[in-house]
């Protein structure tokens, strides 16, 4: 993903979005990271690059605290997560859906979903990918096929996990955003077909949760002074809350 800034907008104690930079640090109750194992999987929008708050993960963690939802973030990475008591994630800046699925040819030691899932054993996976794909060679149809293939790979590797798939978020540049919309439109029926056969597969309308007004000057990442990451967190929480409550009640 092209460079520049993303981090979360702040929320008040009730969880509603406000403008302004996210607080530097969260104080978490001791019970929080003892619950459901959640892997945030994706690119720099998941990483929260380059701001130090962890992007939407910071805002989502705040909401887990407010909702009394014990959650343990898992993953091989802990960068960009200053202020988060639970820093683990699997947000790989610059990676395409193909990279996430099969690993990077020029960096085979960085892993792929096979190694990350085997090590972390998540109960819930939040997948947000596809943005970097449009900056690389490939048709919209190829990108959509890669995204669905990534979903299939995750399901095959972690069949007992609950997989929540976010639609690829918008970009500010109009031609690129038109491609994002086209790719999402191709992916959606394929995902719907899979969801009909797989009760552990879920769709999250993350593209509709934000707009280009929430983006930073690079037109890709969330503006640090805005509420874009808080909006993404709201979308993830709305989609996952019932599942997290059910899994925590086991």
N, C-alpha and C positions, 0 to 999 in steps of 0.2 A: 504494500500500500504506500502511496507517495507520502512523504513526510508531513509532519506538523501535528498540531496539538489536539488532544482530546482528553477531557476529564469530565467529572460529573458536576451538574448543578446541585446546589444544596437543597435540603428539604427540612421542614420544621418537624417538631416531635410527632406530629400526626402523620407524617409521610407525604405531605403535599409539596409540590415543587415550588421553589423560590428561585429568583435570580441571584447571582453571586457565586463566588468560588466555594467549592466544597470545603468543609472543615478539614484541618490537617490530620486529625486522628479520631478514631472511633474507640469508645470504651465498650467492650462487649461483656455480657453476663457470662459466667463460667460455663453455663450449660450450652451455649450457642454452638460451639464446634464439636459437640458430642452426638449430633443427630445424623440426618440423612446425608450421604456423601454426594456432593454436587460438583460436577465438572463443567466449568465454563470453557467451551471449545470454539476456537475460531482464529481470527486474525487480530490486527491492532485495535479494532473496535472492542474486542474482548479484553485485550491486553490493557487498554486505556492509554496507549502511547501518545505523547511522551510525558504527559502530566503524571504526577506521582500518586494519584488517588485510586488508580485501578479502574477508571472509566465507570461503566454502568455497574460493575461489580461492587464498587463502593456504595452506590445508592441502593443496590439490591440488598446488600448486607444490612444497611440501616433498616430496610423494610422487614427483613427477617427478624431483627431485634424487636421492632415495634409490634410485629405479629406473633411474638413468642414462638417462633419456628426454629427449633434446633437444627442447624445445618453445618456441615463440615465441608468447606471448599477443598477440592483435591485437584492435583495436577503436578507436573514436573517443574513449573516455573513459579517464581515469586517476585519478578521485577515489576516496576511501576505500581507497586501496591503499598506505598508508604501510608500509614494511618489506618490500614486494614489489619485488624488483629489476626485474620485468617487470610494469608496472602496467596495461597496456592491457586493456580489457574493453568489453562492450556491455550492461551491467546498468543499466537505466533505472528508477529508483525511482518507483513509483506507476503505471507503465504497464501497461495491459491487453494481452491478446493481439491485440486489434484495433489498439491504438496501435502495437505493435511491427510489425504487418503493414503498416499504411497510413500511419503517422505520426499525430501529434496535430493535430487541427483548429485548436486554439488556439496551436500552436507549430510551424508548418510548417517552420521552419528547423532543427528538432531532428532531422529525418531519419526514416528507417524502414529496414527490412531491405534495401530496394533500394539505398539510398545506402551503408549500412554495409558490405554484402557487396561492392559494387563497389569500394569503397576498400580494404578489408582483404584481400580474396581469400583467405579461410581454407581450409585443407585439411580441418579438423575443426571442427564447430560443436556446442557444448553448449547445448541449448535447455531452459530451465526457465521456464515461464510459467503463467498461469491464476489465481494467487492474487488479484490485484487485481480480476479479473473479477467475483468474487462480491460485491464491495463496490459494484458498479455495476449499473444496471438491465439486465435480461436474464434469460431463462430458462436453466436448466441445459443444455437442448438447444442454445440459441443460443450459449452459451459454448463448448460442446464443438465446435460447428460452426466457431466462430472459431479455436479452437486447431488444428483440423485444416486449416483454410484457411491459417493461419500456416505450418504444416508444408509445405503444398503450395506456398506462395509461396517459401519458402526453397529447396525442391527445384528449383523452376523457375528461380530466380535463380542457384543454385550447384549445378548438377546433378552436378558432379564431386566435390564435397565430401562427406565422411562426416558425416551428421547424426545426433546422439544426442539423443533426446527424453526428458526426464525427466517422470515423472508429477507432477502438481501436489502439493506437499507438504501435510501436514496443518495444520489450524488448531485452536486450543484450544477455541473456542466451539462447542458441540455442534451447533447448527443449521447453522452455516457449514461445519463439518467434514463433516456429512452431505451437504451440497451438493458439496463437493470430492470425496468418495467417489463420488457419483453421476456427476459430470462425468468423472472418471477412468474409470468403468465404461462410459460412452458412448464416450469417446475410444478406448479400448483396441481394440475390434474394428475401428474405422476405421483405426487405425494399423497393426494386424496385416495388414489387407488391402493397405495400401500397402507394407508391408515385404515381403510375398510377391512383389511386383513390382519391388522396388527394393533391391538388395543393399547400397546405401550408406545405408540408413535403419535406425536401431536404436532400441530402447526401453531406458530405464534406470529401474529401480524406485526412484526417489528418494523417493516417498511412503512406501514401506515401510522405507526406511533410517533414518528418524527417527520419533519419536513426540511427542506433546504435551509430554512431560516434558523434551524438548530445547529447548522454546521459552522465550523471554523473557517478561516480565510482560505484554507487549502481546498475547501469544498468537499472534504471526505470525512474528517473526524468531527467529533462533537466540539462545539465552542466551549471553552472552559468557563466563560462567564454566563453561559446559557443553561437551559434546563433539559437539553437533549438526552443526556445520560439518565436523568431522573425519569424521563418519559419511557426510555427503554426499560429501565428497572420496573416501572409500573406494568409494562406489557408482560415482562417475564413473570412478575409476581402474580398477576391476574391469571396467567396460563397455568402456573405450577402450584398455586397455593393448595388446592384441594388434594393434589397428589402428594405434596409434602406433608400435609396434615395426616393423610391416610398412612403414609409410610412411617411417620413418627409414632403412630398409634400401634404399630406392630408389637 
